[in-house]
């Protein structure tokens, strides 16, 4: 018996349609805007239910199914939705962005066109110190008096770099060579298309407090201003199960069991054997991450002075 098919209408997201093409400002001269998209929450549900085959029943209502899928890492249905952005982003943040190799990308070319005449300006109160416990992260903000000197030097450096670039262009130097000394603060633009599953992975990494502040600002706009309107049920589940989750490894569970049981001697031996704590009582990175987890759970108080 041949299957019968009904005429379909394209799944749409009215809230996303309302902001289609509208730029959301980020940093001082950057932006994110949606160019096009395919699918919505119902597309995720449709893709999930087709795997049940003919004659099966709906296992739950749409929101519940989406939450089940995301909670249990059934990611394929989320790949049925895609979205295309137009971005203006500083090159230093773009270096991190482009490492997410699951997107289709077409970037503004400074071989064909003149470089964008804008760069990120850092306010005197926005200079960050190097983190003492994370080699690739930031610490606290530097004093404004120090920042004022750094900002003045930044502006001088950028203006000089732009003057050198323009002089090369005016002298007839090829654009692909003239650009080589532009600072990483220079803005670039790109079209960036990605499916929903991989976009959520990008957001989980780049909205995290440990991500570089500049790219985090973009991720927050994409997530809170765009994805939340496009697929609200998926966004709700993502915030509950991905951004709000705490992952406990087998080692975390073993140590936590010892501590909850009050077996502090056993826990101390466990820590020493695995190198989570040294003879100087300094915690390793794994040990520090464990402490952060139990603090988030609100159960660190019984262990104070021990870990």
C-alpha positions as CSV (number, residue, x, y, z in Angstrom):
1,X,0.0,0.0,0.0
2,X,1.4,3.3,-1.0
3,X,1.7,6.0,1.7
4,X,-0.4,9.1,1.3
5,X,0.9,12.5,1.8
6,X,-0.7,15.8,2.6
7,X,0.4,19.2,1.4
8,X,2.6,20.9,4.0
9,X,3.2,24.5,5.0
10,X,6.7,25.7,5.9
11,X,7.4,25.7,9.7
12,X,7.8,29.2,10.9
13,X,8.6,31.1,14.1
14,X,6.6,34.4,14.2
15,X,8.8,35.8,16.9
16,X,11.9,35.2,14.9
17,X,10.3,36.5,11.7
18,X,9.7,39.8,13.6
19,X,13.4,40.3,14.1
20,X,14.6,38.9,10.7
21,X,17.4,41.1,9.4
22,X,17.4,43.4,12.4
23,X,21.0,43.9,13.8
24,X,21.5,43.3,17.5
25,X,24.5,45.5,18.6
26,X,27.4,43.8,20.4
27,X,30.5,45.5,21.8
28,X,31.1,49.0,20.4
29,X,30.6,48.4,16.7
30,X,29.7,44.7,16.3
31,X,26.4,43.1,15.6
32,X,24.5,39.9,15.0
33,X,21.4,39.6,12.8
34,X,19.4,36.6,11.4
35,X,19.4,36.3,7.6
36,X,17.4,33.1,7.3
37,X,16.3,30.0,9.2
38,X,14.7,26.6,8.7
39,X,12.5,24.8,11.1
40,X,11.2,25.4,14.7
41,X,10.4,23.4,17.8
42,X,7.8,21.4,15.9
43,X,10.5,20.3,13.4
44,X,12.5,18.8,16.3
45,X,9.4,16.9,17.4
46,X,8.6,15.8,13.9
47,X,12.1,14.4,13.3
48,X,12.1,12.6,16.6
49,X,8.7,11.0,16.1
50,X,9.4,9.7,12.6
51,X,11.8,7.2,14.1
52,X,9.0,5.5,15.9
53,X,7.5,4.3,12.6
54,X,3.9,3.8,11.5
55,X,1.3,2.8,14.1
56,X,3.2,4.2,17.1
57,X,1.7,6.6,19.6
58,X,3.1,10.0,20.7
59,X,5.1,9.3,23.8
60,X,4.5,12.8,25.3
61,X,3.4,16.2,24.3
62,X,5.9,18.4,22.3
63,X,7.5,20.2,25.2
64,X,8.1,17.1,27.2
65,X,9.6,15.3,24.2
66,X,12.0,18.1,23.5
67,X,13.1,18.1,27.1
68,X,13.5,14.3,27.1
69,X,15.6,14.5,23.9
70,X,17.9,17.2,25.2
71,X,18.2,15.8,28.7
72,X,19.3,12.4,27.4
73,X,21.6,13.7,24.6
74,X,19.4,12.5,21.7
75,X,20.8,15.2,19.4
76,X,19.9,14.2,15.9
77,X,16.4,15.8,15.9
78,X,17.9,19.1,16.7
79,X,20.1,18.9,13.5
80,X,16.8,19.3,11.5
81,X,16.8,23.1,12.3
82,X,19.3,25.5,10.8
83,X,19.9,29.2,11.1
84,X,22.0,31.7,9.2
85,X,23.6,34.8,10.8
86,X,25.3,37.9,9.5
87,X,28.0,38.9,12.0
88,X,30.4,41.7,12.6
89,X,33.0,40.6,15.1
90,X,36.6,41.5,16.1
91,X,39.2,39.3,14.6
92,X,40.5,38.1,18.0
93,X,37.1,36.8,18.9
94,X,36.6,35.4,15.4
95,X,39.8,33.3,15.8
96,X,37.9,31.4,18.6
97,X,34.6,31.4,16.8
98,X,35.9,29.8,13.6
99,X,37.2,26.9,15.6
100,X,33.7,25.6,15.7
101,X,34.0,23.7,12.5
102,X,30.4,22.5,12.3
103,X,29.2,25.6,10.5
104,X,29.1,26.8,6.9
105,X,31.0,30.1,6.7
106,X,31.7,32.8,4.2
107,X,33.9,35.7,5.6
108,X,34.5,39.2,4.3
109,X,37.7,39.1,2.3
110,X,40.3,41.8,2.7
111,X,41.9,40.4,-0.5
112,X,39.0,41.7,-2.5
113,X,37.7,44.6,-0.4
114,X,39.2,47.2,1.8
115,X,39.5,46.3,5.5
116,X,36.7,47.4,7.7
117,X,37.7,50.8,9.2
118,X,36.6,49.9,12.7
119,X,38.2,48.2,15.7
120,X,37.2,47.4,19.2
121,X,37.9,50.2,21.6
122,X,38.6,49.3,25.2
123,X,37.3,51.6,27.9
124,X,39.6,52.6,30.7
125,X,37.6,50.6,33.1
126,X,37.5,47.4,30.9
127,X,41.1,46.2,31.0
128,X,41.3,42.8,32.7
129,X,44.2,41.2,34.5
130,X,45.6,37.7,33.7
131,X,43.9,35.0,35.7
132,X,46.1,33.5,38.4
133,X,44.5,30.0,38.1
134,X,43.7,29.8,34.3
135,X,46.4,30.4,31.8
136,X,43.9,31.4,29.1
137,X,41.5,33.4,31.1
138,X,41.0,36.8,32.7
139,X,41.0,38.0,36.3
140,X,39.7,41.2,37.9
141,X,39.6,44.6,36.2
142,X,42.7,46.8,36.4
143,X,42.6,50.2,38.1
144,X,41.0,52.9,35.9
145,X,44.2,55.0,36.2
146,X,46.2,52.2,34.6
147,X,43.4,51.6,32.1
148,X,43.4,55.2,30.9
149,X,47.1,54.9,29.9
150,X,46.4,51.6,28.2
151,X,43.4,53.0,26.3
152,X,45.4,56.0,25.1
153,X,48.1,53.7,23.8
154,X,45.6,51.4,22.2
155,X,44.0,54.3,20.2
156,X,47.5,55.6,19.1
157,X,48.4,52.1,18.0
158,X,45.2,51.6,16.0
159,X,45.4,55.0,14.3
160,X,49.0,54.3,13.3
161,X,48.1,50.8,11.9
162,X,45.2,52.3,9.9
163,X,47.5,55.1,8.5
164,X,50.1,52.5,7.5
165,X,47.4,50.4,5.8
166,X,45.9,53.4,3.9
167,X,49.4,54.5,2.8
168,X,50.1,51.1,1.4
169,X,46.7,51.0,-0.5
170,X,47.3,54.5,-1.9
171,X,50.8,53.4,-3.0
172,X,49.3,50.6,-5.0
173,X,50.2,47.7,-2.7
174,X,48.1,44.6,-3.2
175,X,45.3,44.4,-0.6
176,X,46.3,40.9,0.4
177,X,49.7,42.3,1.5
178,X,48.6,45.7,2.7
179,X,46.4,44.1,5.4
180,X,49.2,42.1,7.1
181,X,49.8,44.5,10.0
182,X,46.3,45.3,10.9
183,X,45.6,44.6,14.6
184,X,43.4,41.7,15.8
185,X,41.0,44.3,17.2
186,X,39.9,45.1,13.6
187,X,36.3,44.0,12.8
188,X,35.5,41.4,10.2
189,X,32.2,40.2,8.9
190,X,30.8,36.8,8.0
191,X,27.8,34.8,7.1
192,X,27.6,31.9,9.5
193,X,25.1,29.0,9.2
194,X,24.8,26.2,11.7
195,X,22.2,23.5,12.7
196,X,20.5,23.9,16.1
197,X,22.4,21.0,17.7
198,X,25.8,22.4,17.0
199,X,24.6,25.9,17.8
200,X,23.6,24.8,21.3
201,X,27.0,23.3,21.7
202,X,28.6,26.6,20.7
203,X,26.4,28.5,23.1
204,X,27.2,26.1,26.0
205,X,30.9,26.8,25.5
206,X,30.8,30.5,24.7
207,X,28.1,31.5,27.2
208,X,30.1,29.9,30.0
209,X,31.7,32.3,32.5
210,X,35.1,31.0,31.6
211,X,34.8,32.0,27.9
212,X,36.5,35.2,26.8
213,X,34.3,38.1,27.6
214,X,34.1,39.5,24.1
215,X,32.9,36.3,22.4
216,X,30.6,35.7,25.4
217,X,28.8,38.9,24.7
218,X,28.0,37.6,21.2
219,X,26.9,34.2,22.5
220,X,24.6,35.8,25.0
221,X,22.9,37.9,22.3
222,X,22.5,34.9,20.0
223,X,21.1,32.8,22.8
224,X,18.9,35.2,24.7
225,X,17.7,37.5,21.9
226,X,17.5,35.1,19.0
227,X,17.4,31.3,19.9
228,X,15.0,31.9,22.7
229,X,12.5,33.4,20.2
230,X,13.2,30.9,17.4
231,X,12.8,27.6,19.5
232,X,11.5,28.6,22.9
233,X,10.8,25.0,24.1
234,X,14.3,23.9,23.1
235,X,15.9,27.0,24.7
236,X,14.1,26.4,28.0
237,X,15.3,22.8,28.0
238,X,18.8,23.9,27.1
239,X,19.0,26.4,30.0
240,X,17.7,23.8,32.4
241,X,19.7,20.8,31.3
242,X,22.9,22.2,29.7
243,X,23.7,25.6,31.1
244,X,22.3,24.6,34.5
245,X,23.8,21.2,34.8
246,X,26.6,19.9,37.0
247,X,28.5,16.9,35.7
248,X,29.8,14.4,38.3
249,X,32.5,12.1,37.1
250,X,33.0,8.6,38.6
251,X,35.8,10.1,40.6
252,X,33.6,12.9,41.8
253,X,31.0,10.4,42.9
254,X,33.5,8.2,44.7
255,X,35.0,11.2,46.7
256,X,31.6,12.6,47.4
257,X,30.4,9.3,48.8
258,X,33.4,9.2,51.2
259,X,32.8,12.8,52.4
260,X,29.0,12.4,52.9
261,X,29.7,9.2,54.9
262,X,32.1,11.2,57.1
263,X,35.1,9.1,56.1
264,X,37.5,11.9,56.1
265,X,40.6,9.7,56.5
266,X,39.5,7.6,53.6
267,X,38.8,10.8,51.5
268,X,42.3,12.2,52.4
269,X,44.0,9.0,51.3
270,X,41.9,9.0,48.1
271,X,42.9,12.6,47.4
272,X,46.6,11.9,47.9
273,X,46.6,8.7,45.9
274,X,45.1,10.4,42.9
275,X,47.2,13.6,43.2
276,X,44.1,15.8,43.7
277,X,45.9,17.3,46.7
278,X,49.6,17.7,47.3
279,X,51.6,17.5,50.5
280,X,51.4,21.3,50.7
281,X,47.6,20.8,50.8
282,X,47.2,22.7,47.5
283,X,44.4,21.3,45.3
284,X,45.0,20.2,41.7
285,X,42.8,21.5,38.9
286,X,40.5,18.5,39.3
287,X,40.3,19.0,43.0
288,X,39.4,22.7,42.6
289,X,36.7,21.8,40.0
290,X,35.3,19.3,42.5
291,X,35.1,22.0,45.2
292,X,33.3,24.3,42.8
293,X,30.7,21.6,42.1
294,X,29.9,20.9,45.8
295,X,29.8,24.7,46.5
296,X,27.3,25.0,43.7
297,X,25.2,22.2,45.2
298,X,25.3,24.0,48.5
299,X,26.9,21.1,50.4
300,X,30.5,22.4,50.7
301,X,30.1,23.6,54.3
302,X,30.7,20.2,56.0
303,X,34.0,19.9,54.1
304,X,35.4,23.4,54.9
305,X,38.9,23.0,56.2
306,X,39.2,19.6,54.6
307,X,39.1,20.3,50.9
